[in-house]
Structure formats: C-alpha cells, structure tokens
Amino acid sequence: MLRSIIPRDEEFFVKFDALTGRIVEAAEILRTMMEGGGAADELAQRLRGCEHDADEIVHASLAHLHRTFVTPLDRLDIHRLVVHLDDIVDLANAAGARLVLYRPKTRRAGAVELSRTLETSARSVQEMVGLLRNLKRKDRLLALTVEINTHENLADRQRREAVALLLEEESDPFEFVKWKEILDLMEQATDRCEDVADIVEGIVLAHG
C-alpha cells in the first residue's frame, strides 16, 4: 500500500548507473593494460580512480538506504547489488595493480582473452542493472542473466587453459605465480558479475 502512495525513489537507480559506469570503465582500462596499450602506470592510476569513485558511490548508496523508509526494491537486494557491483571494480583494480607491481616479463594471450571476456560481461551487467528501472522487460533481463552466466563459464575455461599453458611454457616459477594471481583475479571479477546476475534474476522472478 505504501509503495503506491509514496513517490518512487529514483536515487538508487541513479547510483546503480554510476556504479556500473565505473565497472565498464575499469574493465576497459584493464583490457587495455593486458593488451599492452598505453603507459601501464598511468592506466593503473586511472583504474585506482575508478575504484575510489566506486567506493564513494557505495558509501552514498548505503547511507541513502539507511535513510529511506520505502525502497523501490527489497532492501537486502539493494545492499547485495551494491556490494557485489563494487567487488567487480575492486577485483579489476587488484588485477591491474598486480600487473604494474609484478611487471611480468612477457604478455600472455590468455590474459588478454580473459580481460576481453570480463569487459563483455561488464557491459552486460551495465545493461541488465539499468533495466531494473523497468521490470516489465522481464524477457530481456532474464536473457542478460543467461549471457552473463555464459561469460562466466567462458572466463573459467579461459583461466584454466591459460594456467595450463603457463605450466607448459613458463620455466620461471616467479613468472608463473605472477600471472596465475592476475588471471585468478580477473576470473573472480567475472564470478561477481554472475553473482549480480543471480540477484537480478531473483528480483525479476519475485516481481512476477
């Protein structure tokens, strides 16, 4: 009853859009870093900026959640969405930071492929979360959750293949450890994309 009387609070959707914008930007920067484009230190600084912006958006979102009596979505769903969206940026930033810190001697094709999959998944997350304003587009929302699940499965396979190739080709154990950690962080970021998709799927199904 209250939801039909109290004006719809759009602020959460504005915050979601801002957060997914940082996710896509972070994924783009990380992909550029893995491809060896641009100055790595400068790109890493931009990536840190995305992570800092995302943190501020999260803090503002949670503060608004605490102040708001009636929310457009379930309060727990909003909280979980914000936290998992932030995790994607954090993991992308961690992967980029490791690349600059460890300065591996070679570039790995598997890392490039995985970074591209993460960027594709980030763009799907952006569209999906943006559509939460209009839950009537149920079919498209559910299709995007399937797409993101597919991206995660691909990323998992890419990580496994990249690690297998590392074992086969890399004789320096330190180089192996460097790249495995970077690959793991990127794959974990796609896992968080899938977590967001699972939350959105639950929201869509709960709203019929």
N, C-alpha and C positions, 0 to 999 in steps of 0.2 A: 504493500500500500504506500509506504513512504517513498519508494523509488518512483512511483508515478506522480507524486506531489512535489518532491524536491527536485530542482533543476539538475540536469545531468552534469556531472563534474568532468570536464574535458581535460583537466590538467594532467591526469595520469597518462592519457594518450599522447599528449604533447611531450611528456617526459620519456615515454616509450620510444617515440620517434627520434628524439635527441639521442637516446642511448643506442638505438640500432644504427643511427648515422655514424656514431663513433666506432661501432663494431665493423661496419663496412670499410670505413677509412683505415682502421687498424689492419684489417685483412689485406687491403690493397697495398699498404706500406710493407707489410711482412712479405707479401708475394714479390714485390719489387726487390726487397733485400735478398730473398732466396735466389732470385734471378741474377743477382749481381749488378743491378742497375742503381746508379746514383751513389752518393757517399754514404757508407754504412752508418757512420757516427751521426750524421745529420738525420738520416731516416730513423735511427733508433731514438733520437731526441723527439722527433715528431710522434713516434709511437708512444713514448712516455707521456707526451701531451694528451694523446687520445685516452690513455689510461687514467690520467689525472682528471680530465674532463668527465669521464665516465664515473669516477668516484664521486665527483661533486653532484652529478645528476642523481646517482643512487642515494646520497645523503638527503638531497632535496626531496626525492620521491618518498623516502621512508618517513621523513618529517611531515610531509603532506598527508601521508597515510595515517599517521598518528593523530593528526588534527581533524580528519574527515570522518563524519558520522556515517554517512551513506555513500558507498563507493559503487562505481559502475560495474565492477567485477568483484568476485569474492575477495575479501581482504588477504587471505592466505595465498590465493593465486597471484595477486598483485605482488606480494612480498617475494614469492618464489620466482616470479618472472624477472623482477628487477635484479635479484641476486644472481640468477643464472646468466642473464644477459651481461652483467658486469664480469662474471667469470670468463666469458669468451674474450673480452678485451684484455683481462689480466693475463690469460694464457698466451694470447698473441704477443703481448708485450714481453712476457717472460721468454718466449722463443726468440724474439728479435734481440733482446738483451743478451741472451746466451751467445747468439751469433757474433755480436760485437765483442763480448767478453772473451770468448774462447778463440776467436779468429781462426777457424779451421783452415787448413792449407788448401783444400780443394772444395769445389761446389759439387753438390750431389743432385743428380737429376730427380731422384726420388723425393728430395725435399722440395724441389720446385713444383713437382706434380701435386704433392700434398698441400702446399700453400695455395695452389690454384683451387683445389677442392674446398679448402677452408673458405676462400673468398666466395666461391659459388654458394656454399652453404650459408654464409653470412648474408648474402643478397636475398636468399630465400627467407631467412629469418626476418630480414627487414620488411619484406612484403607481407609475410604472414602476420607479424605483430602489428603492422599498420592496418591490417584488415580487422583487427579486433574492435575497431570503432563500429563496424557493421557486421554483426554476427549472422546477418541474413545470407551472407556469401559463404554459407557452410561448405558447399562443394569445393570451392577454391581453397578455403582454409584447410580442409582435410587433405586435399591434393598436395598442398605445400608441406604438410606434416610427413606425407609419404616421401616427397622429394628429399626432405632433409634427412630422413632415415636412410634413404639410398646414398646420399652424400657421405653419411657417417660410415656406412658399410664399405664404400669405396675407399675412404680415408683409412679405415682399419686395414684393408688389404694393401693399400699403398705403403703404409708404415711397415707391415710385416715384410713385404718384398724389399723395401729399402734397407731394412735391418739385415735381411738375409744377404743382400748384395754387399753390405758393409762387411759382414763376416767373411765373405768370399774374397773381397778385393782389398780390404784395409788391413795392412800389417801392423800399423801403429795403434796400440791399444788406447792411447790417449785420444787419437782422432776418432776412433770408434765410439768411445764414451761421449765425446762432444756431440757428435751427430745423432747418436741414439737419444740423448736427452732432448735435443732440439726437435727431433721427429716425434718423440713422445708428447711433448708439449703441444705441438700442432694437432696431433690426433686427439688429445684431450679436449682441445678447443672445439673440435667437431662433435665430440661427445656432449659438450654443454649445449651446442646447437640442438642436438637431438633431445636433450632434457627440456629445452624451451618448447620444442615441438610437442613433446608429451604433455606439457602443461596446457598448451593451447588446445590440443585435441580434447583434453578433459573439460576445458571451458566450453568448447563447441558442443560436445555431447551433453553437458549439463544444461545447456540452454536449448536443447531440442533441435 
